[in-house]
Amino acid sequence: MNDFISKKIAPSGVLRVGLNMSNFLLVSTEDASGLPDGLSPDVGKKIAKELNLSCELIKFPNPGLLADAVNDDKWDIGNIAYEKERGKTIDFSNPYINIDANFIFRSESNFKSNEEVDTPGTKIAVFERSAYDLWLTDNLKNAQLVRASSIEESHNLFRNNNVDVLAGLKSKLVDEVKTNNDFKMITNPFTYIKQSIGIKKGNPEILEFLNGFISKLIKEGYIEQLLKKHKVQDKLSIPKID
């Protein structure tokens, strides 16, 4: 079965793994060879090893560009967050890790809940085309999204008082709150980012293999080992499986 999947997913014998380089939790550094290192690259390499394939890590500066390249023959699997809008062009595996997405605000706003943020006149800075931007686009009814071309730019919009609220990944927001006593976080996440494996549409056998393999990695404790290896065990959560 694995030989069939190998030929189907990477007929060249090299599994090209698309990586979102802006996700600092999953692509945290570079290894001794200067290649991307982190939980996401390790999962890609583990899949390649299981399929007896070589592995090539393909870097994309943000998730939108990775998603756009699904039909451009630039990657075979894309380590990217599941999102409904992306699901129109990409088939997604079950998640191998979850990330919390939260809001921070200034104390004068005195928001008590995520629902209170979604009010007319409230401006929210967000990293353009991130999974949480797509989620907010689908779910907000009143607040205005102010999109930034990078995570750092979204933080600068908030620091410079150009917006009322900053939406982002919890771990980086925690660091932001530590820099200013006036910054507060709504502790309940407004959504969970499901980090998954994306493939071109129309390959159910590959999707079945990926779901089974991810379940195996979680059950055998491999994902937990990676969390500890990359020192992100307090910043990410492992999905529950049946």
N, C-alpha and C positions, 0 to 999 in steps of 0.2 A: 504493500500500500504506500509506504513512504517513497519508494522509487517512482511510483506514478505521480505522487504529489511533487516530488523534486523536479521531474521533467515538466510538469504542468506549470509550476510556479516560477522556475528559473531554468529554462531550457539551455542557457549558456553554461550552466554549472556554477554560476556565481549568483548568490542571493544578494540583490541590491536592497539595502535597508534604508528607507528614507527617515531622516531624523529631524525633528523640530529643534533647532539649536537655541531658540529663545526660551525653552522650558528648562530653567536652571535647576529644577528639582530632579529632572530625569536625565539631563545631559549636563553633568556638573563640572567637568574638567577635561583635560586631555591626558592620555597615557604617555608612556615613555617614548612612543613613536610619533607623538603629536596627533594621534587619532582621537576622536570623541570618546569620552569615557563616562560611565554612569549607568544607572539602572536600565534605561531604554536601549543603549547600545548592547549591554550584556544580554538583554532578552533577545534582541535581533541575532546576536552571535549564537545564542543557545538554540534558536530555531534552525539556523543554518547547520549547526553541528548535528542536530537531530535528523536533518534531511541529507546529511553527508554532502553538503555544499560548501564552497568557499563563501566568504562574507565580505561585502563591500559596503561601507557606511557612506551614505549620500547625505550631505549636509544641506539643509534649507534654513534660511534666516528666520522664517516664521511659519506657523502652521497653515496660513492661507496659501502660500506659495507651494507648500508640500501638497496640499489638497488639490490645487490647480493642475499639478503635474501628473495626476492619476492616469491620464490617457496619453501621456507624452513619452512613454517608454523610458522614464528616468529612474523609476524604482519598482521593485516587485512587491515589497510590503512596506507600508508606511506606518511608523509608530506615531500615532496621532490620536487626539481625543475624539471620542464619538460625539457627534452632534447631529440633530435631526436634519438640518440643512445640508450638511456634508453627506448624509446618508442618501441623498438624491443621486450622487455620482460615485459613491464609495460604499462597499460592503464592509461592515465592521465586525470584528470578533467580540466576544465577551471581554470586559475589561480585565487587565492584569494588575491594575492599581487605581486607586481613587485619590483625587486631590480636592480639598475644600476650597470653595471660592466665597469670599466675604466682602462686606462693605466696611470702610472706615469713614469717619466724619469728624468735624470739629465739635467740641462740647457744646457750643452755642446752639447747634442744630437740635441736640437732645433727642435724636432718633432712638426709639425703643425697640423697633422691629424692622425687618426687611420690608414689610408692607408699608410702613410709614415713609420709607425712602421714595416709594413710587407715588410722588405727589406732583402736581403741576408746578413748574418753576424750578424744580430740583435738577441740577446738572450733575451728571455722573461721568467721571473720566474712566475710559476703558481702553485696553489694548485692542486695536482694530483686528477683527477676524479671529480673535482668540475664541476658544469654545465658550467662555463665559460671556463674551460679547454676543455671540450668536444666541445663547440662551436668553440673555437680557432683551435682545431685539425681539424675540418671540413672546416674551412674557411681560415686559413692562407696558403699562397702558398710559401713564401720565408723565413720568420723568423723562428728561432729555439726555441722550447719550452723547458724550463728546469723545470722539475716537482719536486715539494717538497712534503713531506709527511704530512705537516701541513701548515696552513696559516702563522703561525709565522716563520716557516722555509723559506717560499717563501719570506717573508719580509726581513729576514736575508740575503738571497742570494743577494737581491738588495742593502741593506745597506752596505754589504761587497764588493760591486762592482764586484760580480761574474757574473752579468747579466747587460744588458743595460736598461731593462724595467721591471716593475712589473705590472702584471695584477691582479685585485682583485675587491672586492666590494667597491663601491665608498666611503661609510661612513668610512671604515677603512683606505682607501687611503688618505682621507682628513686629518685624524689624523697624518698619516705618513708625509705628506707634511708640516704640521705645525712644525715638529721636525727639518727640515733642509731647509734653504732658497734655496738650490741648487736643490731641488726636485720640479718638475713641473707636473701638471696633464693636460691631454687632456680632456677638459670638456665634450665633446660629448661622451656618452657611446658607447663602441664597440658592446655591446649587452645588452638586458634586461633579467634578470633571472626571469622566470615565476614560482613562488612558487605555487605548485598545490598539489592535493591529488592523490596519485598513488594507483592502485589496481591490483590484478592479472588479466591477460588477460581473455577475454571470459565472462565478466559479464556486458553486456550492460545496464541491469536494474539498477545496482548499480551506474554505471557511469551517467545515466540519473538523478537519485536521487541526486547525488553529485553536478552535474552542476546546477540543479534547486535550491538546498539549498545554494550553494555559491552565486548564483545570488541574492537570498533572503537576505543573510547576507550583501551583498554590498548595495543593494537598501535600506534596513532598517537602514543602518548606523552602523551596528555592527562592521564591520571591521575598520571603522573610529574611533569608540570608543576604540577599542583595540590598535590602533596606539597611541592614546593619553594616554591610561592607561600605556603603556609600554614605553612612551616617545620616540617613533621612527617615529613620524609623519613627521619629516623633512628628514628622511633617506629612506623612502619607499613610493611607490605610489600605489594607488588603481586602478586596471584594469577597463577600460571602458566596460560597458555592454550595450547590445541593449535594 
